[in-house]
Amino acid sequence: MAGPVKELAAPAAVKTTALNCISLSDPDINKSVSLLKQACLDSGFFYVVDHGISQEFMDEVFFQSKKFFDLPLPEKMKLLRNEKHRGYTPPLDELLDPENQVHGDYKEGYYIGVEVPKDDPQAEKPFFGPNQWPSKDILPGWRRVMEQYHQEALRVSRSIAKIIALALDLDADFFDKPEMLGDPIATLRLLHYERGKASNPVKGIYGCGAHSDYGLITLLATDDVVGLQICKDKDARPQIWEYVAPLKGGFIVNLGDMLERWSNGVFRSTLHRVIVDGQERYSMAYFVEPSHECLVECLPSCTSETNPPKYPPVTCAAYLSQRYKDTHLDLTSYHENQTREEKT
């Protein structure tokens, strides 16, 4: 799918932005709230350290991610994402910025959600159901590592959500309710940018097109290869992009669109993209959204007579389903290609 490329000239030298760093082990919660609030008002991005996940385990998760992406493409395609968004996404599967991209993203990924057995009534919901797992014969121990990381990342997310709640003048446990992070749609996505596939914004080629995330917050762990860029003011012309430096042992955390809706635009969901220079790059994004039935509507602490709600209420499931549909290839296109190949 091609579209007009707005970025017609090579951008000026891109600087690296400075982000606030929040320690989850700091006993001074007011300090953490202040740092987070400033970050949310400024850029919507911040670092989180001292989160309790060991570096050894983080290294193991990256190692296991690489083992999957090193598999031959036919093996990976056996685990092609399903209608529940579980499994493998090939390069060009996702198109996040059709106004600037001539093709989809030059990245491959793997979705892992909350594990829900097929016979569980919850499995009828979008984004819930069994995960797809590589064969134990091919990748022994892979599922165990990914499930443990999924649980650890959710624990960290809940800790961050407490600080966000306090920054919004809410009770610390606001996001712990069953309809929110008590029964979340939490999705781990492993990502791989292939060596030799350099981005070229002038030609509309991106590792990952410009977008804002859909949910509450995203925890991003990366290797040491620079690539993530953010645009603090999406309405500026021209847009100014800044790199975010990787932070070994820490997470890069950003706010999603649902939090922007909840906060009535006080906290912003920031545009970001990935520009790679041809180096191989690995990252792991953990997307945290509330439950399917959660109604995302303006918080009382974020509205007034002079600042009425900017967004209509919407359920989490409806909002997410539409966003995924808008940005991913229709699965029937893969099945049609397979049928054509079988006939030739």
Summary of the structure (lengths in Angstrom):
residues: 344
radius of gyration: 19.7
end to end distance: 24.8
largest distance: 66.2
contacts: 1106
relative contact order: 0.18
helix: 30%
strand: 21%
